[in-house]
Amino acid sequence: MTNILENLFRINCKNKNINLSSGNPAWNGPEFLFKSSADMMNKMASEHDSIGGDISRYNSSSGEEQFKKEMRDFFIETLNCSSKNRSQKNVVFANGVTHLWSCFLELIKDKESDKFRGKTPVILFPSMTYGIHTESATRAGFEVCGIPISSETGFHLQASDLEHAICEIEKDKTKKVVCIKIDDPHNPSGAVLNKNDIEKITAVCRKHKIRIFNDLAYCGLEYDDNKVFPFATLGDARAITFTAVSLSKTAGAPGLRAGAGFGETNDVNFISKKISNDMCTSSIIAQQCCADYFSPRNADLREKYLTKIRAWYSTRSKMFQASILGKDSINWTPFELDYLETVIETLEYYYADDVKNALKHGTDHIKFRFKISLEW
Ligand SMILES: Cc1ncc(COP(=O)(O)O)c(C=O)c1O
């Protein structure tokens, strides 16, 4: 079956960036996060009596130790990432996943250049993908290549397709594949890779000496019973993987620009230094919020918030799929239905009068047809 997602993939390959905007949060962050930021602001202001208090200072590092410890606990205890010899030295704070991705690209250019000396370094993305990150790779001097993922395999990247893509690219002796960026859950399909997937993908990456940037911006927002299986949970993937999370999606707070990365000490040291040298350190407030949100000690509060947000996301995803796949009916769970009206308000582009009318009938099987046309 050829569907619009697959057609979009082809266009994405050609243009290298199509942003379907399926992942913009349209809700507030959780109450306890507001409290964290307010408490930190008050603390900074009250502990110092100079004008503006401590708020007036620049941050001196890419992560306060106690916050890094909490993030380490999240990566190891909650996400089950490899724990051997891992401490807060393996954690770095940054201004979101996008920032970490840019730093990682610099790391590859600087530290791994012997792998591609004299050749054009190529970065792979399962495609479709989030366009801004292909753009930053291009701007950083990499060539970008998309690997098709399709509905037939549940939008799971196939290790055999990866192997094939690498061989095809490297037939051209002037090119070397250096890295793959894997978003899990995947934007825009929402697909989550399983253990079998990541084992096979890791084996191909190790064989071809390819680094993995595992973007977990949407972890916690998995649909149904899926749970993200980070590459860093595998001993085999440990040395080649860098893992990144942020508050943007899972805590509905992209404006805070708060995220954290987890990886090999050498990688973390390079990225920390880069962040410090560029004076791009994330604020203490953002670090505090990130640590508080992800800390295992706040697992219950986080889960309560995520349960609500997952319903938002799945409501929106069904609307989105209906609009681009041309479905004219959707089955809602009662929970999703609770959010439908608000979701529609946030999707004004796709707004249709018949949706409004259907809402009045309060049925959980709503038929409607979107009056939109996609243009490109
Ligand atoms: C897959 C993916 N990763 C990361 C981001 C942005 O993350 P951040 O705000 O932490 O830079 C997005 C934004 O849509 C995304 O789709």
The ligand as an SDF file (V2000), in Angstrom:
LIG
                    3D

 16 16  0  0  0  0  0  0  0  0999 V2000
   12.4560   14.0440   17.2240 C   0  0  0  0  0  0  0  0  0  0  0  0
   12.6320   15.3890   17.8510 C   0  0  0  0  0  0  0  0  0  0  0  0
   13.6890   15.6100   18.6530 N   0  0  0  0  0  0  0  0  0  0  0  0
   13.8880   16.7950   19.2510 C   0  0  0  0  0  0  0  0  0  0  0  0
   12.9940   17.8460   19.0520 C   0  0  0  0  0  0  0  0  0  0  0  0
   13.2710   19.1380   19.7340 C   0  0  0  0  0  0  0  0  0  0  0  0
   13.8070   18.9340   21.0060 O   0  0  0  0  0  0  0  0  0  0  0  0
   14.4210   20.1150   21.8730 P   0  0  0  0  0  0  0  0  0  0  0  0
   13.3450   21.1360   22.0780 O   0  0  0  0  0  0  0  0  0  0  0  0
   14.8230   19.4150   23.1450 O   0  0  0  0  0  0  0  0  0  0  0  0
   15.5840   20.6810   21.1480 O   0  0  0  0  0  0  0  0  0  0  0  0
   11.8890   17.6590   18.2320 C   0  0  0  0  0  0  0  0  0  0  0  0
   10.9360   18.7500   17.9880 C   0  0  0  0  0  0  0  0  0  0  0  0
    9.9130   18.6180   17.3650 O   0  0  0  0  0  0  0  0  0  0  0  0
   11.7030   16.4060   17.6330 C   0  0  0  0  0  0  0  0  0  0  0  0
   10.6530   16.1680   16.8380 O   0  0  0  0  0  0  0  0  0  0  0  0
  1  2  1  0
  2  3  1  0
  2 15  2  0
  3  4  2  0
  4  5  1  0
  5  6  1  0
  5 12  2  0
  6  7  1  0
  7  8  1  0
  8  9  2  0
  8 10  1  0
  8 11  1  0
 12 13  1  0
 12 15  1  0
 13 14  2  0
 15 16  1  0
M  END
$$$$
